[in-house]
Amino acid sequence: TGAISSLQRQLEIRESKLRKIRSEKEMLQKQLREREDKLQAMSDRFCNLTEEQKQEETVVMMKEENHSLQQVVAEQESQLAEQNKLISELEQTIIQLRAEAVSSRLRLLEQKQAQKEIQRQAEELQHKELQTRVALERISNKFERYRSKIIQATFSVDSIQEPSAELTDDEVLEAMQKIINERMEFQQMLRHKGSK
């Protein structure tokens, strides 16, 4: 946004300078036309003179004026050429600044769209995280209930001593393994005696 504002300010400055130069160019062209009109008027007056002395004085005066006018015309034409060149450069700069402004706006729009997409993805992740937390809590509760049932079933057997403190998973597994081993031994003993 700052880059776009800067480009717009530069663009306004360039356009203002261009308007000023065009105004100066018009003024110089007007002066040039006035000089040419004056030269034409003097030429017309010279044509209307009949007396030789007046003609000679007028010729001298017209030569001087003509020389002066030619210098002025040459200077003004040179200034006009420089101003035309400057106008062309300013117009190119204005075109470039406008293109940069458009490019900056496009980049800003792309950044906003990317930011919206990132925000959307973040919201989706937050939603998934919440769902995962809920599912994890549900699974944890089921696991705790299942563990409690295993402990209850395991320590309801007469040969297993009831725990006096909270058990670890390894202790529960050890108690279960003990029950399984005893039952396997009992089954083997029955098979050995021929009972079904």
C-alpha positions as CSV (number, residue, x, y, z in Angstrom):
1,T,0.0,0.0,0.0
2,G,2.9,2.4,0.8
3,A,4.5,1.6,-2.5
4,I,1.3,2.3,-4.4
5,S,0.9,5.6,-2.5
6,S,4.5,6.6,-3.3
7,L,4.0,5.7,-7.0
8,Q,0.8,7.7,-7.1
9,R,2.6,10.7,-5.6
10,Q,5.4,10.4,-8.1
11,L,2.8,10.1,-10.9
12,E,1.0,13.3,-9.7
13,I,4.3,15.2,-9.6
14,R,5.3,14.0,-13.0
15,E,1.9,14.9,-14.5
16,S,2.0,18.4,-12.9
17,K,5.5,19.0,-14.3
18,L,4.3,17.8,-17.7
19,R,1.3,20.2,-17.6
20,K,3.7,23.1,-16.7
21,I,6.0,22.3,-19.5
22,R,3.2,22.0,-22.0
23,S,1.9,25.4,-20.8
24,E,5.4,26.9,-21.3
25,K,5.6,25.3,-24.7
26,E,2.3,26.9,-25.7
27,M,3.5,30.3,-24.5
28,L,6.8,30.0,-26.5
29,Q,4.8,29.0,-29.6
30,K,2.5,32.0,-29.0
31,Q,5.6,34.3,-28.8
32,L,7.0,32.7,-31.9
33,R,3.8,33.4,-33.8
34,E,3.8,37.0,-32.5
35,R,7.4,37.5,-33.7
36,E,6.6,36.0,-37.1
37,D,3.5,38.3,-37.4
38,K,5.7,41.3,-36.5
39,L,8.2,40.3,-39.1
40,Q,5.5,39.9,-41.7
41,A,4.0,43.3,-40.8
42,M,7.5,44.9,-41.2
43,S,7.9,43.1,-44.5
44,D,4.5,44.4,-45.6
45,R,5.4,47.9,-44.5
46,F,8.6,47.7,-46.5
47,C,6.7,46.8,-49.6
48,N,4.5,49.9,-49.3
49,L,7.4,52.4,-48.9
50,T,8.2,54.4,-52.0
51,E,10.9,56.8,-50.9
52,E,14.5,55.6,-51.3
53,Q,15.8,56.9,-48.0
54,K,13.0,55.5,-46.0
55,Q,13.4,52.2,-47.8
56,E,17.1,52.1,-47.0
57,E,16.5,52.9,-43.3
58,T,13.7,50.4,-43.3
59,V,15.9,47.8,-44.9
60,V,18.6,48.3,-42.3
61,M,16.1,48.3,-39.5
62,M,14.4,45.2,-40.9
63,K,17.7,43.4,-41.3
64,E,18.5,44.1,-37.7
65,E,15.1,43.1,-36.6
66,N,15.2,40.0,-38.8
67,H,18.5,39.0,-37.4
68,S,17.2,39.5,-33.9
69,L,14.0,37.6,-34.7
70,Q,16.0,34.8,-36.3
71,Q,18.1,34.4,-33.1
72,V,14.9,34.5,-31.0
73,V,13.3,31.9,-33.3
74,A,16.4,29.7,-33.2
75,E,16.5,29.9,-29.3
76,Q,12.7,29.2,-29.0
77,E,12.9,26.3,-31.5
78,S,15.8,24.9,-29.4
79,Q,13.8,25.3,-26.2
80,L,10.8,23.7,-27.9
81,A,12.9,20.7,-29.0
82,E,14.3,20.3,-25.5
83,Q,10.8,20.6,-24.0
84,N,9.4,18.1,-26.5
85,K,12.2,15.7,-25.6
86,L,11.4,16.3,-21.9
87,I,7.7,15.8,-22.5
88,S,8.4,12.5,-24.2
89,E,10.6,11.4,-21.3
90,L,8.0,12.4,-18.8
91,E,5.3,10.6,-20.7
92,Q,7.4,7.4,-20.7
93,T,8.1,7.8,-17.0
94,I,4.3,8.3,-16.3
95,I,3.6,5.1,-18.3
96,Q,6.2,3.2,-16.3
97,L,4.9,4.6,-13.0
98,R,1.3,3.6,-13.9
99,A,2.5,0.1,-14.9
100,E,4.4,-0.2,-11.5
101,A,1.2,1.0,-9.7
102,V,-0.9,-1.6,-11.4
103,S,1.7,-4.3,-10.7
104,S,1.9,-3.2,-7.0
105,R,-1.9,-3.4,-6.8
106,L,-1.9,-6.9,-8.3
107,R,0.8,-8.0,-5.9
108,L,-1.2,-6.6,-3.0
109,L,-4.4,-8.4,-4.2
110,E,-2.4,-11.7,-4.5
111,Q,-1.0,-11.2,-1.0
112,K,-4.5,-10.6,0.4
113,Q,-5.8,-13.7,-1.3
114,A,-2.9,-15.8,0.0
115,Q,-3.5,-14.4,3.5
116,K,-7.2,-15.4,3.2
117,E,-6.2,-18.9,2.1
118,I,-3.7,-19.2,5.0
119,Q,-6.4,-18.0,7.4
120,R,-8.9,-20.6,6.0
121,Q,-6.3,-23.4,6.3
122,A,-5.6,-22.3,9.9
123,E,-9.3,-22.4,10.8
124,E,-9.6,-25.8,9.2
125,L,-6.6,-27.0,11.3
126,Q,-8.1,-25.6,14.5
127,H,-11.4,-27.4,13.7
128,K,-9.5,-30.7,13.1
129,E,-7.5,-30.1,16.2
130,L,-10.7,-29.7,18.2
131,Q,-12.2,-32.8,16.6
132,T,-9.0,-34.7,17.4
133,R,-9.0,-33.5,21.0
134,V,-12.6,-34.7,21.4
135,A,-11.9,-38.0,19.8
136,L,-8.8,-38.4,22.0
137,E,-10.8,-37.6,25.1
138,R,-13.4,-40.2,24.1
139,I,-10.7,-42.8,23.5
140,S,-9.0,-42.0,26.7
141,N,-12.3,-42.4,28.7
142,K,-12.9,-45.7,26.9
143,F,-9.4,-46.9,27.7
144,E,-9.7,-46.0,31.3
145,R,-13.1,-47.8,31.6
146,Y,-11.6,-50.8,29.8
147,R,-8.5,-50.7,32.1
148,S,-10.7,-50.5,35.2
149,K,-12.7,-53.6,34.0
150,I,-9.5,-55.5,33.3
151,I,-8.2,-54.6,36.8
152,Q,-11.5,-55.6,38.4
153,A,-11.6,-58.9,36.5
154,T,-8.0,-59.7,37.2
155,F,-8.0,-59.0,40.9
156,S,-11.4,-60.7,41.5
157,V,-9.5,-64.0,41.2
158,D,-8.8,-65.6,44.5
159,S,-5.2,-66.4,43.9
160,I,-4.4,-62.7,43.1
161,Q,-3.8,-60.3,45.9
162,E,-5.9,-57.1,45.7
163,P,-3.7,-54.1,45.2
164,S,-3.2,-51.6,48.0
165,A,-2.2,-48.7,45.7
166,E,-2.8,-47.5,42.1
167,L,-1.3,-50.0,39.6
168,T,0.9,-49.4,36.7
169,D,0.1,-51.0,33.3
170,D,3.0,-53.4,33.7
171,E,1.7,-54.5,37.1
172,V,-1.7,-55.2,35.6
173,L,-0.2,-57.1,32.7
174,E,2.0,-59.1,35.2
175,A,-1.1,-60.1,37.2
176,M,-3.0,-61.1,34.0
177,Q,-0.1,-63.1,32.9
178,K,0.0,-64.9,36.2
179,I,-3.7,-65.8,35.8
180,I,-3.1,-67.1,32.3
181,N,-0.1,-69.2,33.3
182,E,-2.0,-70.7,36.2
183,R,-4.9,-71.6,33.9
184,M,-2.6,-73.1,31.3
185,E,-0.9,-75.2,34.0
186,F,-4.3,-76.3,35.3
187,Q,-5.4,-77.3,31.8
188,Q,-2.2,-79.3,31.2
189,M,-2.7,-81.0,34.6
190,L,-6.2,-82.0,33.6
191,R,-5.1,-83.3,30.2
192,H,-2.4,-85.2,31.9
193,K,-5.0,-86.9,34.1
194,G,-7.2,-87.6,31.1
195,S,-10.0,-85.2,31.9
196,K,-11.7,-83.1,29.2
